[in-house]
Structure formats: C-alpha cells, structure tokens
Amino acid sequence: MRANVPPKPFKSTSLMRRGIIYVILLIVAFLLGFVPMWVKSRECSGTLSEVEHQLNLARIQNSLASAVIDARRGDYESARQSASDFFTSLRKVTEVEADLALSWAQKEDMQSLLNQRDGIITLLARGDLASADRLSDLYISYQEIMNNR
C-alpha cells in the first residue's frame, strides 16, 4: 500500500528560471549589438555636423565669389543678389554663438566685412564700376580672415 506521499511539485520554478535566463540572454545580446551601433551613430552625427559647418562656409564663399565674377562681367543685378546672399549668410554665421565653424576672433573680424554691406549693395544697385573692385577687396579680406584659423 502506498503511504500518503505528497505529490511532486510541478517544475514551474525551474521553467520560470529558465525563461528569465533566456530573457536576460536576449537583452544582453541586444545590448551587445545596440551599444556599438549607438556609439558609431554618435561619431557619425558629430562628423556630419562638422561637415555641414564646412559646407555652409563654402556656400558663403561661393556666393561672394559669384558676386565678384558677376560684377566684373557687368551683371550688377546678379552680383547684388549674390552679395546680399553673402552678407545675409555671414550675419547668420556670426550671430550664432554656438557655431563651431568660426572662432571668436574670426567672428569679430567678420564684423568689419558686414559693415561694408550697405555701401557695396548701393554701388551694385547703381551699376558702378567701382563695385567690382570693392567686392574683390572684400573677397581678399574674407580669405585672409578664413585662413587665419
């Protein structure tokens, strides 16, 4: 005869432990894949930001060079528009405090260029031949400031 033997408990505790271990292993595997990609993403984001700053500066220089060329060709309206774009973009770059594209010294030097805006735009609006020389001088000054990084 069988004595009153308590029934064996269902192995739910061992199944639960096994399930928890699997979940933990899945989380660890996910993190092992996620963390390196997150680090790489942060690096690429920083590089992209720096390249965007450099592209912005190249566009600014391009608009000034375009104004110089147009003024030399006698196309004063196009030169005026390009010069206006140059001054507008330059003002935006110099007013942003957190902009890493320019140093504080460069931003201060750019103010002297920005002070010439009204005179140059007026000369271009009148179609004055002296505007080409003024734009050329402005371009040289801009290059000197940018090369003193």
C-alpha positions as CSV (number, residue, x, y, z in Angstrom):
1,M,0.0,0.0,0.0
2,R,1.1,3.4,-0.7
3,A,1.6,5.8,2.1
4,N,0.4,9.4,1.8
5,V,3.2,10.8,-0.3
6,P,2.8,14.4,-1.2
7,P,2.7,14.9,-5.0
8,K,5.9,16.2,-6.6
9,P,5.6,19.9,-7.3
10,F,5.3,20.9,-10.9
11,K,8.6,22.1,-12.2
12,S,7.3,25.6,-12.8
13,T,10.0,27.2,-10.8
14,S,12.7,25.7,-13.0
15,L,10.8,26.7,-16.1
16,M,10.4,30.2,-14.8
17,R,14.2,30.4,-14.0
18,R,14.9,29.1,-17.5
19,G,12.6,31.7,-19.0
20,I,14.2,34.5,-17.0
21,I,17.7,33.3,-18.1
22,Y,16.6,33.4,-21.8
23,V,15.1,36.9,-21.4
24,I,18.3,38.1,-19.8
25,L,20.4,36.5,-22.5
26,L,18.3,38.1,-25.2
27,I,18.7,41.5,-23.5
28,V,22.4,41.1,-23.3
29,A,22.6,40.0,-26.9
30,F,20.5,43.0,-27.9
31,L,22.7,45.4,-26.0
32,L,25.9,43.8,-27.4
33,G,24.6,44.7,-30.9
34,F,23.0,48.1,-29.9
35,V,25.8,49.8,-28.0
36,P,28.5,49.7,-30.7
37,M,26.0,50.9,-33.3
38,W,24.9,53.7,-31.0
39,V,28.5,54.8,-30.4
40,K,29.1,54.7,-34.2
41,S,25.9,56.8,-34.7
42,R,27.2,59.4,-32.3
43,E,30.5,59.6,-34.1
44,C,28.8,60.0,-37.5
45,S,26.5,62.6,-36.1
46,G,29.4,64.7,-34.9
47,T,31.2,64.3,-38.2
48,L,28.1,65.3,-40.1
49,S,27.7,68.4,-38.0
50,E,31.3,69.5,-38.7
51,V,30.9,68.8,-42.5
52,E,27.7,70.8,-42.5
53,H,29.5,73.8,-41.0
54,Q,32.3,73.5,-43.6
55,L,29.7,73.3,-46.4
56,N,27.9,76.4,-45.0
57,L,31.2,78.3,-45.1
58,A,31.9,77.0,-48.7
59,R,28.5,78.3,-49.7
60,I,29.2,81.7,-48.2
61,Q,32.5,81.9,-50.0
62,N,30.9,80.8,-53.2
63,S,28.2,83.5,-53.1
64,L,30.9,86.1,-52.6
65,A,33.0,84.7,-55.5
66,S,29.9,84.7,-57.7
67,A,29.2,88.4,-56.8
68,V,32.8,89.3,-57.7
69,I,32.6,87.5,-61.1
70,D,29.2,88.9,-61.9
71,A,30.3,92.4,-61.1
72,R,33.4,92.0,-63.3
73,R,31.2,90.9,-66.1
74,G,28.9,93.9,-65.7
75,D,25.9,91.8,-64.5
76,Y,25.3,94.1,-61.5
77,E,21.9,92.7,-60.5
78,S,23.1,89.2,-60.2
79,A,26.1,90.5,-58.3
80,R,23.9,92.4,-56.0
81,Q,21.8,89.3,-55.3
82,S,24.9,87.2,-54.7
83,A,26.4,89.9,-52.4
84,S,23.2,90.2,-50.5
85,D,23.1,86.4,-50.0
86,F,26.7,86.5,-48.8
87,F,26.1,89.2,-46.2
88,T,22.9,87.5,-45.0
89,S,24.6,84.2,-44.6
90,L,27.7,85.7,-43.0
91,R,25.5,87.6,-40.5
92,K,23.7,84.3,-39.6
93,V,27.0,82.6,-39.0
94,T,28.5,85.4,-36.9
95,E,25.4,85.7,-34.8
96,V,25.2,82.1,-33.7
97,E,27.2,81.8,-30.5
98,A,27.4,78.0,-30.5
99,D,28.6,77.9,-34.1
100,L,31.9,76.0,-34.2
101,A,32.6,77.0,-37.8
102,L,34.2,80.3,-36.8
103,S,36.4,81.3,-33.9
104,W,35.5,84.3,-31.8
105,A,38.4,86.3,-33.4
106,Q,37.1,85.4,-36.8
107,K,33.5,86.5,-35.9
108,E,34.9,89.8,-34.7
109,D,36.9,90.3,-37.9
110,M,33.8,89.5,-39.9
111,Q,32.0,92.5,-38.4
112,S,34.3,94.8,-40.4
113,L,33.1,92.9,-43.6
114,L,29.5,93.2,-42.6
115,N,29.9,97.0,-42.0
116,Q,30.6,97.3,-45.8
117,R,27.3,95.8,-46.8
118,D,25.3,98.9,-47.4
119,G,28.0,100.6,-49.4
120,I,28.6,97.7,-51.7
121,I,24.9,96.9,-52.2
122,T,24.3,100.5,-53.1
123,L,27.2,100.6,-55.6
124,L,25.9,97.4,-57.2
125,A,22.4,98.8,-57.4
126,R,23.7,101.9,-59.2
127,G,25.8,99.7,-61.6
128,D,29.0,101.5,-60.5
129,L,32.3,100.1,-61.9
130,A,34.0,100.6,-58.5
131,S,31.7,97.9,-57.1
132,A,33.8,95.1,-58.7
133,D,37.0,96.4,-57.1
134,R,35.3,96.7,-53.7
135,L,33.9,93.2,-54.0
136,S,37.4,91.9,-55.0
137,D,38.9,93.6,-51.9
138,L,36.1,92.1,-49.8
139,Y,36.8,88.7,-51.1
140,I,40.5,89.0,-50.3
141,S,39.7,90.2,-46.8
142,Y,37.3,87.3,-46.3
143,Q,40.0,84.8,-47.5
144,E,42.6,86.3,-45.1
145,I,40.2,86.0,-42.1
146,M,39.3,82.5,-43.0
147,N,42.9,81.4,-43.5
148,N,43.8,82.7,-40.0
149,R,42.1,79.8,-38.3
